[in-house]
Amino acid sequence: MARLNASDLAHRLGRQAEAVCRHYLSNGRRQGNYWQVGDARNTPGRSMFVRLKDSPKGPAGKWTDAASAEHGDLLDIIRESCGLLHFADVVAEARRFLSLPHPEPESWTRRHAGTRAPAGSAKAARRLFAMSQPIAGTLVETYLRQRGITALHGTGSLRFHPRCYYRPDEHSPTETWPAMIAAVTDLDGRITGAHRTWLAPDGSGKAPIGTQRKAMGDLLGHAVRVGVPGTVMAAGEGIETMLSLRQVLPDLAVAPALSAAHLAAILFPPELRRLYIVRDNDPAGGGARDSLIDRASAAGIEAIVLSPAMGDLNEDLRHLGLDALRARLRPQLPPEDVARFMSLAA
């Protein structure tokens, strides 16, 4: 192989981006035009996205970790996944990889299509949701109203469980706390998971426990859904954040994701033409926003970012008030959506 500099190596690796990911990030999986994994050290998870094809946002091989805001190229992946300290060793490993024969991705997919692990506890999530009750008149309604959220139409995906199990760790006894149960669904409305938010006994806030939220089931690509999406919808991190948006835009369908990583991976309804991305003011939120914009653009969907004044839209709603939140969001919307979605709240 002819002598290559770092830029040439990165370009050559980018032409085989999926093969690089399958070799060095074996704990991940392909999702559309991206490879998803926990981080550049091949930790299992879904917060890091590696671009597998060139796009207007950048060349194949560029990656972003939505959890840490780290980013880099395929040489960085080789360095981190192999634990290499010196750049000369990274170059040697990259040259070694490029000299190997690699099967076509489609062939690999056909051979391994049936080997993935089962989804997990989706059945248990459906059972938990069925055991819960509608939120009207319950502590969930009290909790949401404490957060400034009173527009609760279309929230059939949310339920209340008066005694939801909570176990801090495997060595601790099981406790029971009231909880808001949210159904996580796929694009066909099938429940694939559930999210639990444990509440204080009087509904004044979250329960005084170490981990106040937990999710279960098959979550990747899915979300809690409020309203029926058409050609326009909004996605963001957190149930309270997205319900705060509906205080201003009551007829807009929203899809709360359960984390920044899940927001970046959310699947798009086939009829979607405009996606509002509600960002939080933190590094993980910025990484998720960039990944989601990239994916939406590749799918021909217009992506518009809605930004809060404070940490998130619920903070804006609680501390600045509904009128201030409306004034904050109005100039961020195209005029046709102001007329369509904000008319009832004007």
N, C-alpha and C positions, 0 to 999 in steps of 0.2 A: 504494500500500500504506500502510495506517495506520501511524503511528509505533509501534515496538515496543521494549520494553526487552530487556535481555539474557536474562532468564528467558523472556519470550514468544518470543524468537527461538529459543532452545534448544528450547522445546516445539514450535514450528512445524517446526524442522528434524528433531526426533525423529519426527514423523509421516511424514517422508520419509527416514528413516535410511538405507535401502538406496540410494536415489538419491544421497544425499550421499556415501556411501562409493564408489559407482561413479564419481562425478564427481571427488572429491578424493583417493581412495585407489585409483586405477585399477590399481595393481600387486597388489591383493589379490583375494580371491574369497570368495564366500559359502560358509559351512559351517553348515548347519542354521539356527539363529536368530542366527548371528553372522557378522560380516565379519572375515576374517583378513588381516593384512598385516604387514609387518616393523615399522613404527612409524608415528607420527602424521605423519611427513614423507614418507610414501608410499614408503618403502624396501621393495623386495621381501623377502618373508619370511613367517613364520607366528606370530610371538610376540605380536602385538597382536590383541585381540578387541574388536569393537564390537558391542554388543547392538542387534539390529535390531527387537525388539519389546518392549513393556513386560512386565515380569515382577515377581514378588514381591521380587526382588533389586534392582530399580531400573528407571528408565524407559529407553525406547529411546534410543540415542545415547550412553549411557555406555560408556566403554571402559577397558580395562586392558592395559598392556604387561607380559606375564609376564617378559620379559627384564630390564626396568629398574624395574619396580614403579610406573612413571608411570601416571596415570589422568586422566580428564577427560571433557569432553562434546564435542559436534559443533562448537561454536565454537572449541575448542582445535584440533580437526582442521583447520578452515579456516585458522586462524592459522599452524599449523606447516607444513601442506602448501603454502601459498601464500607462506610466508616473510614474513608481515606483522608489523610491529613495534608498531603503534599500534592500540588497541582500536577506534577510530573506523573504521579501514580494515577490520577484521574484520567489524564491523557492516555496513558498506557492501557487502562481498562477500557476506555472508549474505543481505542484502536482495535483492541482485542475483540470487543463486541461487534464492531463493524466488519470484521473479517469472518464472522460466523454466518452460516446460512440461517435464514429465518422464514418460517412458513407464512403464508398469507393469512391475514387476520380472519378471513371468512372460514378458512379451513380449521383454524384453532377453535372458532366459535362452534362449528358443526361437531367437532370432536368432544367438546366440553359442555355442550348445551344442557345436558342432563345431570351435571355433577354439582350444581350449586346447592348450598345448604338450604333447608326449608325456611320459610319466612319467620317462624318462631311462634309468638303467642297471639296471632291475629284472632284465633278462636276465643281465647280468654278475653281479649279486648271486646269482642262482640257480646260476650256473656256479661261483662261488667256494664256495658252500656245498656243492655236490656234490663239489668237489675236496677238501674237508676230511674229517676223520675223527672218530668219536665220541670224547668227552673222557676216557673211562675209561683210567687209566694214563698220561695225557699231562701236558704242562706246564700245561694248563688246570686239570686237577684239582689239581695242585700249587699253582698260583696261588690257586685258590679256597680250598683248605685253609689257605693262609697268611693268608687273610682271615677265618678262623674258620668257613668254610662247608663243612660235611661232608654235609648232606642234599642229595644230588644226584639223587634220583629225579625222573623226569619232565622231565629237562633235555635232551631230544632236540633242542631248538631251538639248543643250543650245540654247537659243534664246534671242532676243533683243526686249524690249518694250520701246518706246521713252518717254511715259508719264504714268508711272505706279503709281497708287495711293499709297500714304503713309500718315498715320495718327498717330502722336506721341502717342496720348491717346484719350479716348472717349470725352474729353472736348475740344480738339483742332481741328481746321479746317483741312480738307483734303488737302494735297499737292500732286504735281506730280513731279516725278524725273525719268530720264532714269534708266533702270534696266536690269540686266542680269537675265533671267528667266530660271531655270533649271527644267526639267521634272523629277519627282520622279516616278520610275516604279517598278512593281513587277517582278517576274522571267519570266513571260510571255510577258513582254514588255508593259503591260497596265499601263497608267498613273494613279497613285493613289494620287499624290500630286504635289506641285510645290514649288520651293525655289526662293526667290527674293533677289538679291543683288543690292541695289540702288547705282547708280554711280554718280560721279561728272559730270557736263554738258559737260566737255571736255574729259571725259574718263581717266583722269590722276590718278584716284583713286576712292575710295568709296565716296558717297555723304556725306556732312558735316551735318549729322543728328544723332539723339540719338541712334536709332536702325537701323543699316545698312543692316541687314539681317533678313528675316522672312520666315517661312515655313507655308504651309497650306496643308490640306488634310490628307489622311491616310498614315502615314510615317513609322510606326513601322515595322521593318524587310525589308523595301525597301530602295532604294538608287538612286542617279543619276548614270546613266551607260554610260560609254564611251568605245566603242569597243564591240566585241562579245566574251563573255567568253567561254572558252573550258575547258580543264582539269586544266588550270592554270589561276589565276586572282589575282588582288590586291585590297585590300579595305583599306580605311583610312578616316580620318576626314577632310573634306574640299575639295571643287572643285579645288582651286588653288594648293593645296598640291598634289592632285592626277594627275593633268595635268602636274605638274613639274616632276613627275616620268616618264610620257610618253615622256618627252624631251630626256630621256636616254633610255627608253624601249618603242619605238614607237608602237610596235605591241602588247603590253600587254594590255588586257582588264582591266579596272579599275572601281571601284564602290565607288565614293565619298559618304560617309555618312554625315549627316547634323549636327551631334554632337557626342560626345563621347558615349552617351547612345545609339544613333541609330547605331553607329558602332558596339557596343557590341551585338546588336540584329539582325544584318544583316542576311538575309536568304541566304543559299548556293544553287547554281545551282546543279542539280542532278549529272552532269558529273564532278564536280569539284574534283580534287585530290590534288592540292597544292594551298594554299592560302598565299599570301604575305600580311602581316599586316603592314601598314605604320603607325608608331607611332609618336606622337608629344611628345616633352620633357616637359610634365606637368603631375601632379598627375592624372587628369581625363583620359588622354591618357593612362597612365599605367594601370589603372583599366579596361578600355575598352579592352586593349590588352590582359590582363589576362583572362577576361571573354570570349573573342573571341577565344583565344587559347584553352581554356577548351571545348568550344562548337565544334570547328573544330576537336579536337582530338576524342571527343565522336562520331563524324560522320565519322571517319576514314579518315580525310583530314589532310595532312601534313601542318603545320602552320610555316611560317618563318617570323620573325620580321625584318623589315627594319628600321634602326634608322638614324635620321639626325645628323649632327654635331652641328647645331644650334637649334632653336626652332622647325622648321619643314622643309620639303624639299624645300618649296618655298623660305624660308629664305636662305637656302644653295644655291639655284640656283641664287638668286638675288645678294647675297653678296660674294659668293665664286666662282661662275661661273659654266658653264656647265661641263667643264673638271674636276673640283674638285668634282662635284656631281657624275659624272660617276665613278671617282676613288673611291669615298666613297661607292658607291653601289656595284661595281663589286665584291669585296670579300664577300659580304653578299649573293650572289646568287650561287646556284649550277652551276657547269660548263656547264651543258646541257642548262640551261636557259640563261647563258651568250651568248652562241652560237646562241640560238634560238631568243632571244629578243633584244640583244644588238648589233647584227651584223651590223644593218643599221646605228648605231650611233658610231661605232668603229672608 
